[in-house]
Amino acid sequence: MQKKSLVRNFIYNLIYTGLNLLFPLITAPYVSRVLGATNLGKVNFASTVVNWFVLFAAFGVTTYGVREVAKIKKKGKDLDKLFSEIFIINGVLSIIVTIIYLYVIFNVKEFNSEFSLFLIMSLSIILNMFSIDWFYQGIEEYRYITIRSTVFKVISLICIFLFVKEEGHYVIFGLISILSTSL
């Protein structure tokens, strides 16, 4: 594996962080105007609820994964074993938390009024199990992370302008926002 340039990784990480800050600045005015405060609030509330579950599903896997991968990134067989172990732990936790989340949204009556929105938001927990950014950060592949993130942000920006046209499209906006952040 070639030696990664600290300056190059810094620049990619700067671009990645900048895009994460810029994307909401572009979309927020449009989405706020089209969806209105009430529907945007529904999406934000559902996002907040599901993010609590994602927090438990991730259970420190990202931090642990980056640290451990960085320690042994040059040891191929050990790296494969570590990746598999962390991926399985993340997968099992995500499945357990998804089941708990589904139980909650089916049984708590406050979530029934926006059931489809909360159900779509569960994709965030499910897709969490396939998130391997921790691996790419550990092997210092910031270029890949930045390019992938940029592509999905541009696609989601286009989808927001194409498919979110009226107040009732807040569930579609929820789906687009979950897919853009999780993929």
C-alpha positions as CSV (number, residue, x, y, z in Angstrom):
1,M,0.0,0.0,0.0
2,Q,1.5,3.4,-1.0
3,K,2.3,6.0,1.6
4,K,-0.6,8.5,1.8
5,S,0.1,12.2,1.6
6,L,-0.9,14.0,4.7
7,V,-1.5,17.2,2.7
8,R,-3.6,15.4,0.1
9,N,-5.7,13.7,2.8
10,F,-6.1,17.0,4.5
11,I,-7.4,18.7,1.3
12,Y,-9.8,15.8,0.7
13,N,-11.1,15.9,4.2
14,L,-11.5,19.7,3.9
15,I,-13.5,19.3,0.7
16,Y,-15.6,16.6,2.4
17,T,-16.4,18.7,5.4
18,G,-17.0,21.8,3.3
19,L,-19.5,19.9,1.2
20,N,-21.3,18.7,4.3
21,L,-21.6,22.3,5.4
22,L,-22.5,23.7,1.9
23,F,-25.2,21.1,1.0
24,P,-27.7,22.2,3.7
25,L,-27.1,25.9,2.8
26,I,-28.2,25.2,-0.8
27,T,-31.1,22.9,0.0
28,A,-32.6,24.5,3.2
29,P,-34.1,27.6,1.6
30,Y,-35.8,25.7,-1.2
31,V,-37.0,22.9,1.1
32,S,-38.2,25.3,3.8
33,R,-40.2,27.3,1.2
34,V,-41.7,24.3,-0.6
35,L,-42.5,22.0,2.4
36,G,-43.3,24.7,4.9
37,A,-42.4,24.7,8.6
38,T,-44.8,22.0,9.7
39,N,-43.8,19.4,7.2
40,L,-40.1,20.2,7.5
41,G,-40.6,19.9,11.3
42,K,-42.1,16.4,10.8
43,V,-39.1,15.3,8.8
44,N,-36.6,16.8,11.3
45,F,-38.5,15.2,14.2
46,A,-38.5,11.7,12.5
47,S,-34.8,12.2,11.6
48,T,-33.9,13.0,15.2
49,V,-35.8,10.0,16.6
50,V,-34.1,7.6,14.1
51,N,-30.7,9.2,14.8
52,W,-31.0,8.2,18.4
53,F,-31.5,4.6,17.3
54,V,-28.6,4.9,14.8
55,L,-26.4,6.1,17.6
56,F,-27.1,2.8,19.5
57,A,-26.7,0.7,16.3
58,A,-23.3,2.2,15.6
59,F,-22.2,1.8,19.2
60,G,-18.8,3.3,18.7
61,V,-18.0,1.1,15.7
62,T,-16.8,4.1,13.7
63,T,-14.2,5.3,16.2
64,Y,-13.1,1.8,17.1
65,G,-12.9,0.7,13.5
66,V,-10.8,3.7,12.3
67,R,-8.4,3.3,15.2
68,E,-7.9,-0.5,14.8
69,V,-7.7,-0.4,11.0
70,A,-5.1,2.4,11.2
71,K,-3.0,0.2,13.5
72,I,-2.9,-2.8,11.2
73,K,-3.6,-1.4,7.7
74,K,-0.5,-3.0,6.2
75,K,-1.2,-6.5,7.5
76,G,-3.5,-8.0,4.8
77,K,-4.9,-11.1,6.5
78,D,-5.2,-9.4,9.9
79,L,-7.0,-6.5,8.2
80,D,-9.4,-8.8,6.5
81,K,-10.2,-10.5,9.8
82,L,-10.6,-7.2,11.7
83,F,-12.9,-5.8,8.9
84,S,-15.1,-9.0,9.1
85,E,-15.4,-8.8,12.8
86,I,-16.3,-5.2,13.0
87,F,-18.7,-5.5,10.0
88,I,-20.5,-8.4,11.7
89,I,-20.7,-6.6,15.1
90,N,-22.1,-3.5,13.3
91,G,-24.6,-5.7,11.3
92,V,-25.9,-7.5,14.4
93,L,-26.3,-4.3,16.3
94,S,-28.1,-2.7,13.4
95,I,-30.5,-5.6,13.0
96,I,-31.3,-5.6,16.8
97,V,-31.8,-1.8,16.8
98,T,-33.9,-2.0,13.7
99,I,-36.2,-4.5,15.3
100,I,-36.5,-2.3,18.4
101,Y,-37.2,0.8,16.2
102,L,-39.9,-1.0,14.3
103,Y,-41.5,-2.2,17.5
104,V,-41.5,1.3,18.8
105,I,-43.1,2.9,15.7
106,F,-45.7,0.2,15.4
107,N,-46.7,0.5,19.1
108,V,-46.3,4.1,20.1
109,K,-49.4,5.9,19.0
110,E,-47.6,9.3,18.6
111,F,-45.8,7.8,15.6
112,N,-48.9,6.5,13.9
113,S,-49.9,9.8,12.4
114,E,-46.6,9.9,10.3
115,F,-46.1,6.1,10.1
116,S,-44.9,6.1,6.5
117,L,-42.3,8.8,7.3
118,F,-41.0,6.9,10.3
119,L,-40.9,3.7,8.4
120,I,-38.9,5.2,5.6
121,M,-36.5,6.7,8.2
122,S,-35.8,3.2,9.4
123,L,-33.7,2.8,6.3
124,S,-31.1,4.9,8.1
125,I,-30.6,2.2,10.7
126,I,-30.5,-0.6,8.1
127,L,-28.1,1.3,5.8
128,N,-25.9,1.9,8.9
129,M,-24.8,-1.7,8.8
130,F,-23.3,-1.2,5.4
131,S,-21.5,2.0,6.2
132,I,-17.8,1.3,6.0
133,D,-16.4,4.8,6.1
134,W,-14.5,3.8,9.2
135,F,-12.5,1.3,7.0
136,Y,-11.6,3.9,4.4
137,Q,-10.7,6.4,7.0
138,G,-8.5,3.8,8.7
139,I,-6.6,3.1,5.5
140,E,-6.5,6.8,4.7
141,E,-8.6,6.7,1.5
142,Y,-10.1,10.1,1.9
143,R,-10.2,10.6,-1.9
144,Y,-12.7,7.8,-2.2
145,I,-14.8,9.0,0.6
146,T,-14.9,12.6,-0.8
147,I,-15.7,11.5,-4.3
148,R,-18.5,9.1,-3.2
149,S,-20.0,11.7,-0.9
150,T,-19.8,14.4,-3.6
151,V,-21.6,12.2,-6.2
152,F,-24.4,11.3,-3.7
153,K,-24.8,14.9,-2.6
154,V,-25.1,16.1,-6.2
155,I,-27.6,13.3,-7.0
156,S,-29.7,14.1,-3.9
157,L,-29.6,17.8,-4.8
158,I,-31.0,17.0,-8.2
159,C,-33.6,14.7,-6.8
160,I,-34.7,17.3,-4.3
161,F,-35.3,19.8,-7.0
162,L,-37.0,17.2,-9.3
163,F,-39.2,15.4,-6.8
164,V,-39.9,17.8,-3.9
165,K,-42.4,20.2,-5.5
166,E,-45.2,20.7,-3.0
167,E,-46.0,20.5,0.7
168,G,-47.1,16.9,0.6
169,H,-43.7,15.7,-0.7
170,Y,-42.1,15.7,2.8
171,V,-42.0,11.9,2.9
172,I,-40.1,12.0,-0.4
173,F,-37.7,14.6,1.0
174,G,-37.2,12.3,4.0
175,L,-36.3,9.4,1.7
176,I,-33.9,11.5,-0.3
177,S,-32.2,12.9,2.8
178,I,-31.8,9.5,4.3
179,L,-30.4,8.0,1.1
180,S,-28.0,11.0,0.6
181,T,-26.5,10.7,4.1
182,S,-26.5,6.9,4.4
183,L,-25.2,6.0,1.0
